[in-house]
Amino acid sequence: MNISSFPIVMFAALLTLSGAAYSVEKEDIFSQNARATDPIAFSQQSFNNLRSYQVMMRSSSPSDESKIIRYSFQKPGYVRMDFTQPHSGAVLIFNPVSGKVTLWPFGVGTLPILHLSPTNSLIQDERGHRVDRSDIGVLLGNIRHLQREGTTTTVGKENLAGRATMHVSVVGPGTMVIDGVHRYDVWLDNYHGLPAKVISYAPDEQRLETVLLDAMVINIRFPANFFSP
């Protein structure tokens, strides 16, 4: 791997181990009128109530190669990314206390070890996404910002690879963009309310990125040294 050309995708947002179960009712939460009124607001509430999560994130965009990352998050903002594609074996960790990123290009326990600022272009993708602003909470905050003066359409219930979801489309007013995005199509998992799929669009309707979030475990108990190996 050429370390000098090591662009790493950050998702604002955007990514399978066993853990504690998330305390939500097992019925279809979107069948309840109070929660169905604003699925995005309920999704934000669900994120606010969790302590941690881990998900397998698969992203693609017209301008960049596909990426597969096991994404782990723990409040108040610890992030760990284990890469499968590209740069298989690479590990990146953000520590919110130090405000620094540690990168193992060839895996934990190997050299070199790089200590970087989250603003370093080496660890940003082609759209400038940063690891310290890559969790689901940031994504939902961006969607809600567009939602305030924009248009929200509940498209309806959809089956997504065997998962029951609610498809919601949010378009900002005029040509307003947040992090370069004018429109989000988001599929919210009917069990826990969090995103299962997100597609972002520019003002000209060009698709910017598609992100699938699979095998999500909420309130997972990470090993003590998981974010500081």
Residue frames relative to the residue before (quaternion, step in Angstrom):
aa qw qx qy qz dx dy dz
M 1.0000 0.0000 0.0000 0.0000 0.00 0.00 0.00
N 0.3330 -0.7232 0.5703 0.2022 3.54 -0.94 0.82
I 0.3469 -0.7785 0.4837 0.1992 3.59 -0.30 1.28
S 0.6495 0.5432 -0.3289 0.4182 3.58 1.00 -0.71
S 0.7396 0.2794 -0.2118 0.5746 3.58 1.22 -0.23
F 0.3169 0.7726 -0.4748 0.2777 3.53 0.72 1.14
P 0.0434 0.8127 -0.5785 0.0541 3.64 0.52 1.11
I 0.1074 -0.8093 0.5771 0.0222 3.57 -0.85 0.94
V 0.4397 -0.7112 0.4838 0.2585 3.56 -0.81 1.00
M 0.0690 -0.7497 0.6561 0.0523 3.51 -1.08 0.81
F 0.1579 -0.7882 0.5881 0.0893 3.64 -0.72 0.77
A 0.2993 -0.7308 0.5837 0.1889 3.32 -0.79 0.82
A 0.9286 0.0737 -0.3483 0.1049 1.63 1.58 1.37
L 0.6660 0.6967 -0.0196 0.2660 1.17 1.20 0.00
L 0.8893 0.3631 -0.0269 -0.2768 5.71 -0.61 -0.99
T 0.7670 -0.4304 -0.1430 0.4540 9.71 4.30 -1.15
L 0.2403 0.7576 -0.5713 0.2047 3.14 0.18 1.42
S 0.5537 -0.5922 0.4463 0.3788 3.59 -1.21 0.34
G 0.0669 0.7957 -0.5988 0.0618 3.54 -1.14 0.65
A 0.7136 -0.4186 0.3162 0.4643 3.52 -1.29 -0.12
A 0.5077 -0.6618 0.4596 0.3049 3.55 -1.05 0.73
Y 0.4647 -0.6600 0.5207 0.2779 3.52 -1.18 0.69
S 0.3700 -0.7615 0.4902 0.2072 3.60 -0.78 0.97
V 0.3348 0.6698 -0.5978 0.2862 3.51 -0.07 1.39
E 0.6017 -0.5606 0.4175 0.3864 3.53 -1.18 0.45
K 0.4913 -0.6924 0.4491 0.2782 3.55 -1.07 0.73
E 0.5613 0.5871 -0.4193 0.4056 3.60 1.16 -0.20
D 0.6594 -0.4868 0.3847 0.4244 3.56 -1.28 0.26
I 0.3253 -0.7992 0.4697 0.1864 3.55 -0.22 1.30
F 0.6620 0.5139 -0.3226 0.4400 3.59 1.10 -0.54
S 0.5314 0.6014 -0.4248 0.4189 3.59 1.26 0.05
Q 0.6126 0.5362 -0.3461 0.4663 3.58 1.26 -0.25
N 0.5266 -0.6979 0.3908 0.2879 3.52 -0.69 1.17
A 0.6513 0.5345 -0.3372 0.4200 3.60 0.88 -0.88
R 0.7166 0.4302 -0.2511 0.4882 3.58 0.97 -0.81
A 0.6533 0.5231 -0.3202 0.4439 3.57 1.09 -0.63
T 0.5101 0.6631 -0.4209 0.3506 3.60 1.19 -0.41
D 0.7901 -0.0363 0.0454 0.6103 3.59 0.97 -0.85
P 0.2196 -0.8218 0.5119 0.1200 3.61 0.09 1.25
I 0.6216 0.5438 -0.3529 0.4397 3.60 1.06 -0.66
A 0.6483 0.5073 -0.3133 0.4735 3.58 0.97 -0.85
F 0.6501 0.5023 -0.3212 0.4711 3.58 1.02 -0.77
S 0.6203 0.5361 -0.3364 0.4633 3.57 1.05 -0.75
Q 0.6331 0.5228 -0.3193 0.4732 3.58 1.02 -0.82
Q 0.6442 0.5141 -0.3152 0.4705 3.57 1.00 -0.83
S 0.6279 0.5374 -0.3306 0.4557 3.57 1.01 -0.81
F 0.6539 0.4948 -0.3093 0.4816 3.58 0.99 -0.83
N 0.6405 0.5396 -0.3300 0.4355 3.58 0.93 -0.85
N 0.7083 0.4839 -0.2536 0.4471 3.58 1.07 -0.77
L 0.6408 0.5362 -0.3469 0.4262 3.62 1.13 -0.38
R 0.4129 -0.6962 0.5331 0.2463 3.55 -1.33 0.39
S 0.7973 -0.0551 0.0993 0.5927 3.56 1.05 -0.80
Y 0.0191 0.7841 -0.6185 -0.0478 3.55 -1.31 0.19
Q 0.1231 -0.7487 0.6425 0.1075 3.51 -1.36 0.34
V 0.0231 0.8074 -0.5836 0.0837 3.55 -0.95 0.93
M 0.3700 -0.6731 0.5820 0.2670 3.53 -1.24 0.49
M 0.1405 -0.8228 0.5503 0.0211 3.55 -0.51 1.24
R 0.0439 -0.7740 0.6317 -0.0063 3.55 -0.87 1.03
S 0.0169 0.8247 -0.5623 0.0578 3.57 -0.55 1.14
S 0.0171 -0.7742 0.6327 0.0043 3.53 -1.23 0.62
S 0.0000 -0.7774 0.6290 -0.0049 3.52 -1.21 0.59
P 0.6236 -0.5663 0.3783 0.3837 3.61 -1.16 0.50
S 0.7588 0.4175 -0.1993 0.4585 3.58 1.10 -0.68
D 0.7769 0.2670 -0.1487 0.5505 3.60 1.22 -0.06
E 0.6017 -0.5792 0.4072 0.3697 3.57 -1.24 0.40
S 0.6094 -0.5575 0.4184 0.3778 3.54 -1.25 0.46
K 0.1649 -0.7902 0.5869 0.0624 3.54 -1.16 0.68
I 0.0839 -0.7582 0.6451 0.0436 3.54 -1.15 0.76
I 0.0682 0.8095 -0.5677 0.1331 3.55 -0.56 1.24
R 0.2762 -0.6910 0.6327 0.2143 3.56 -1.05 0.76
Y 0.1233 -0.8277 0.5474 -0.0060 3.54 -0.42 1.31
S 0.0485 -0.8000 0.5977 -0.0198 3.57 -0.77 1.11
F 0.0334 -0.8075 0.5875 -0.0400 3.56 -0.90 0.98
Q 0.0408 0.7734 -0.6320 0.0291 3.53 -1.10 0.80
K 0.4525 -0.6802 0.5016 0.2845 3.56 -0.85 0.94
P 0.5420 -0.0947 -0.8291 -0.0993 1.55 -2.22 1.21
G 0.8417 -0.1237 0.0636 0.5218 3.64 1.06 0.39
Y 0.3520 0.7223 -0.5163 0.2964 3.58 1.18 0.45
V 0.0448 -0.7922 0.6084 -0.0168 3.56 -0.95 0.96
R 0.0129 0.7625 -0.6469 -0.0078 3.54 -1.08 0.81
M 0.0949 -0.7821 0.6154 0.0255 3.55 -0.94 0.98
D 0.0974 -0.7676 0.6330 0.0249 3.56 -0.78 1.10
F 0.2483 -0.8331 0.4853 0.0937 3.55 -0.42 1.28
T 0.1822 -0.7420 0.6369 0.1032 3.50 -1.12 0.87
Q 0.7851 -0.0608 0.0799 0.6112 3.56 1.06 -0.85
P 0.5546 -0.3308 -0.7488 0.1493 1.64 -1.40 2.06
H 0.7438 0.4299 -0.2708 0.4344 3.60 -1.28 -0.26
S 0.0273 -0.8510 0.5244 -0.0066 3.57 0.86 1.00
G 0.7901 0.2991 -0.2477 0.4742 3.55 -0.89 1.03
A 0.5381 0.6262 -0.4099 0.3876 3.59 1.19 -0.35
V 0.1133 -0.7782 0.6163 0.0427 3.57 -1.14 0.74
L 0.0603 -0.7820 0.6203 -0.0072 3.53 -0.98 0.95
I 0.0306 -0.8053 0.5918 -0.0187 3.60 -0.87 0.96
F 0.1615 -0.7635 0.6189 0.0888 3.55 -1.01 0.90
N 0.1706 -0.7715 0.6092 0.0673 3.55 -0.93 1.03
P 0.3227 -0.7868 0.4882 0.1961 3.64 -0.40 1.15
V 0.5834 0.5763 -0.3800 0.4279 3.61 1.20 -0.37
S 0.7469 0.3555 -0.2002 0.5250 3.57 0.89 -0.94
G 0.3499 -0.7469 0.4865 0.2881 3.57 1.21 -0.54
K 0.6040 0.5766 -0.3355 0.4361 3.58 1.28 0.28
V 0.3306 -0.7077 0.5929 0.1956 3.51 -1.35 0.47
T 0.1447 -0.7538 0.6337 0.0963 3.56 -1.05 0.82
L 0.0907 -0.8084 0.5815 -0.0064 3.54 -0.83 1.08
W 0.1135 -0.7412 0.6599 0.0477 3.52 -0.99 1.03
P 0.2808 -0.8072 0.4867 0.1809 3.66 -0.05 1.16
F 0.7820 0.2926 -0.1482 0.5301 3.60 1.12 -0.67
G 0.7263 -0.4185 0.2311 0.4938 3.58 1.23 0.35
V 0.6133 -0.5519 0.4204 0.3775 3.54 -1.23 0.57
G 0.7706 0.3234 -0.2625 0.4824 3.55 -0.98 0.92
T 0.6816 0.4234 -0.2874 0.5230 3.57 1.30 0.06
L 0.4023 -0.6748 0.5584 0.2666 3.53 -1.33 0.26
P 0.5720 -0.1540 -0.8020 -0.0767 1.52 -2.24 1.13
I 0.2922 -0.6852 0.6262 0.2300 3.51 -1.44 0.13
L 0.1357 -0.8127 0.5651 0.0421 3.57 -0.66 1.11
H 0.1604 -0.7598 0.6250 0.0797 3.57 -1.00 0.91
L 0.0291 0.8456 -0.5192 0.1204 3.54 -0.41 1.28
S 0.4967 -0.5853 0.5384 0.3476 3.51 -1.35 0.26
P 0.5458 -0.6222 0.4354 0.3541 3.64 -1.02 0.62
T 0.6336 0.5223 -0.3318 0.4645 3.59 1.25 -0.26
N 0.4528 0.6920 -0.4508 0.3359 3.60 1.26 -0.08
S 0.4783 -0.7043 0.4488 0.2718 3.59 -0.78 1.05
L 0.5271 0.6449 -0.4005 0.3819 3.59 1.22 -0.40
I 0.7881 0.2672 -0.1251 0.5402 3.57 1.09 -0.72
Q 0.5386 0.5407 -0.4477 0.4660 3.55 1.06 0.83
D 0.4486 -0.6711 0.5067 0.3028 3.56 -1.13 0.55
E 0.7606 -0.4039 0.2517 0.4416 3.56 -1.31 -0.05
R 0.7051 0.4200 -0.2650 0.5061 3.60 1.22 -0.34
G 0.5865 -0.6354 0.3499 0.3603 3.58 1.25 0.28
H 0.3396 0.7489 -0.5081 0.2563 3.61 1.18 0.35
R 0.2367 -0.7912 0.5575 0.0842 3.55 -1.02 0.92
V 0.5774 -0.6156 0.4153 0.3394 3.57 -1.08 0.74
D 0.6782 0.4919 -0.3046 0.4531 3.61 1.02 -0.69
R 0.7334 0.2781 -0.2166 0.5813 3.58 1.29 0.01
S 0.4332 0.7359 -0.4073 0.3238 3.53 0.98 0.92
D 0.5651 0.6397 -0.3851 0.3508 3.61 1.20 -0.15
I 0.7047 -0.4742 0.3320 0.4102 3.55 -1.32 0.29
G 0.6091 0.5702 -0.3600 0.4174 3.60 1.04 -0.67
V 0.6399 0.5047 -0.3181 0.4843 3.59 1.04 -0.78
L 0.6278 0.5376 -0.3268 0.4584 3.58 0.97 -0.86
L 0.6927 0.4682 -0.2834 0.4697 3.59 0.80 -0.98
G 0.6121 0.5419 -0.3479 0.4589 3.59 1.09 -0.65
N 0.6442 0.5085 -0.3158 0.4761 3.59 1.02 -0.79
I 0.6496 0.5134 -0.3172 0.4625 3.57 0.96 -0.86
R 0.6787 0.4893 -0.2949 0.4616 3.58 0.90 -0.88
H 0.5930 0.5571 -0.3649 0.4525 3.59 1.11 -0.60
L 0.6629 0.4763 -0.2976 0.4951 3.59 0.95 -0.85
Q 0.6410 0.5740 -0.3061 0.4073 3.54 1.07 -0.83
R 0.5792 0.6464 -0.3813 0.3184 3.60 1.00 -0.79
E 0.8084 0.1492 -0.0727 0.5648 3.59 0.85 -0.94
G 0.5945 0.5878 -0.3516 0.4213 3.55 1.30 0.06
T 0.5796 -0.5684 0.4621 0.3571 3.52 -1.26 -0.55
T 0.1170 -0.7789 0.6143 0.0473 3.56 -0.93 0.97
T 0.0494 -0.7955 0.6038 -0.0126 3.55 -0.80 1.07
T 0.2476 -0.7323 0.6163 0.1506 3.55 -0.84 1.01
V 0.2825 -0.7998 0.5102 0.1426 3.55 -0.23 1.30
G 0.6008 -0.5680 0.3499 0.4404 3.56 1.03 -0.78
K 0.6677 -0.4865 0.3785 0.4175 3.52 -1.35 0.02
E 0.0101 0.7950 -0.6054 0.0356 3.55 -1.01 0.85
N 0.3914 -0.6846 0.5622 0.2493 3.54 -1.20 0.61
L 0.0620 -0.8041 0.5911 -0.0148 3.56 -0.69 1.12
A 0.8070 -0.2430 0.1056 0.5278 3.55 -0.18 1.36
G 0.7667 -0.3715 0.1819 0.4910 3.54 0.92 0.96
R 0.6390 0.5003 -0.3252 0.4854 3.59 1.27 -0.03
A 0.3838 -0.7048 0.5483 0.2351 3.56 -0.94 0.90
T 0.0410 0.8172 -0.5692 0.0811 3.58 -0.66 1.12
M 0.3218 -0.6872 0.6075 0.2349 3.51 -1.40 0.24
H 0.2572 -0.7768 0.5616 0.1227 3.59 -0.65 1.16
V 0.0058 0.7902 -0.6097 0.0620 3.56 -0.73 1.14
S 0.1502 -0.7780 0.6056 0.0735 3.57 -1.02 0.86
V 0.0651 -0.7939 0.6045 -0.0021 3.58 -0.85 1.03
V 0.0520 -0.7974 0.6008 -0.0226 3.57 -0.74 1.13
G 0.4110 -0.7185 0.5073 0.2396 3.57 -0.85 0.94
P 0.5975 -0.5744 0.4116 0.3789 3.60 -1.22 0.37
G 0.8380 0.1279 -0.1021 0.5206 3.58 -1.09 0.71
T 0.7076 -0.3741 0.3158 0.5096 3.54 -0.72 -1.12
M 0.2384 0.8049 -0.5088 0.1908 3.58 1.21 0.47
V 0.0455 -0.7847 0.6181 0.0130 3.56 -1.03 0.86
I 0.1455 -0.7261 0.6629 0.1105 3.51 -1.29 0.58
D 0.8200 -0.0551 -0.0230 0.5692 3.57 -0.57 1.17
G 0.7192 -0.4625 0.2332 0.4631 3.56 1.06 0.83
V 0.6437 0.5309 -0.3060 0.4584 3.59 1.31 -0.10
H 0.2209 -0.7786 0.5781 0.1037 3.55 -0.95 0.98
R 0.8034 0.1048 -0.0247 0.5856 3.57 1.13 -0.66
Y 0.1134 -0.7617 0.6350 0.0615 3.51 -1.12 0.83
D 0.1162 -0.7000 0.6961 0.1092 3.50 -1.16 0.77
V 0.0195 0.8174 -0.5719 0.0662 3.58 -0.61 1.11
W 0.2156 -0.7470 0.6199 0.1058 3.52 -1.06 0.93
L 0.1655 -0.8143 0.5540 0.0507 3.58 -0.49 1.24
D 0.4661 -0.6859 0.4881 0.2722 3.55 -0.82 1.03
N 0.4330 -0.7367 0.4593 0.2427 3.58 -0.73 1.06
Y 0.6089 0.5562 -0.3691 0.4285 3.61 1.18 -0.25
H 0.8328 0.1412 -0.0600 0.5319 3.59 0.66 -1.07
G 0.5155 -0.6960 0.3892 0.3136 3.61 1.24 -0.06
L 0.5896 0.5884 -0.3689 0.4124 3.60 1.24 -0.12
P 0.6591 -0.5373 0.3405 0.4011 3.62 -1.15 0.47
A 0.1910 -0.7531 0.6208 0.1051 3.53 -1.14 0.84
K 0.7795 0.0091 0.0055 0.6263 3.56 1.25 -0.49
V 0.0264 -0.7896 0.6130 -0.0096 3.57 -1.04 0.79
I 0.0406 -0.7551 0.6535 0.0320 3.56 -1.01 0.87
S 0.1488 -0.7941 0.5860 0.0628 3.57 -0.84 1.01
Y 0.1502 -0.7955 0.5861 0.0334 3.55 -1.15 0.80
A 0.4506 -0.6453 0.5526 0.2742 3.54 -1.27 0.62
P 0.6978 -0.4628 0.3234 0.4408 3.63 -1.22 0.17
D 0.6904 0.4624 -0.2845 0.4781 3.61 1.12 -0.58
E 0.5478 -0.6462 0.3554 0.3950 3.57 1.37 0.32
Q 0.4122 0.6787 -0.5019 0.3428 3.60 1.17 0.30
R 0.4288 -0.6930 0.5160 0.2639 3.56 -0.91 0.95
L 0.2719 -0.7850 0.5402 0.1341 3.55 -0.79 1.04
E 0.7937 -0.1555 0.1571 0.5667 3.57 0.84 -0.96
T 0.1564 -0.7371 0.6484 0.1086 3.53 -1.23 0.65
V 0.0398 -0.8052 0.5914 -0.0192 3.56 -0.78 1.05
L 0.1362 -0.7585 0.6343 0.0620 3.56 -0.93 1.00
L 0.1293 -0.7856 0.6030 0.0495 3.56 -0.94 0.93
D 0.0175 -0.8371 0.5418 -0.0739 3.55 -0.27 1.34
A 0.8459 0.2128 -0.1417 0.4680 3.52 -1.39 0.35
M 0.1954 0.8138 -0.5249 0.1550 3.58 0.90 0.88
V 0.0833 -0.7571 0.6471 0.0340 3.53 -1.03 0.93
I 0.1792 -0.8097 0.5554 0.0610 3.56 -0.64 1.14
N 0.8249 0.1266 -0.1690 0.5243 3.54 -1.08 0.91
I 0.1870 0.7904 -0.5460 0.2052 3.55 0.97 0.91
R 0.3286 -0.7246 0.5713 0.2013 3.57 -1.09 0.74
F 0.2102 -0.8007 0.5531 0.0941 3.54 -0.32 1.25
P 0.5900 -0.5440 0.4471 0.3950 3.60 -1.17 0.46
A 0.6697 -0.5468 0.3266 0.3818 3.56 -1.14 0.66
N 0.7774 0.3203 -0.1721 0.5133 3.61 0.98 -0.79
F 0.2906 0.8031 -0.4893 0.1767 3.58 1.21 0.28
F 0.7638 0.3315 -0.1810 0.5234 3.60 0.99 -0.83
S 0.7512 0.2500 -0.1960 0.5786 3.60 1.26 0.19
P 0.0341 0.8474 -0.5282 0.0426 3.60 0.64 1.11
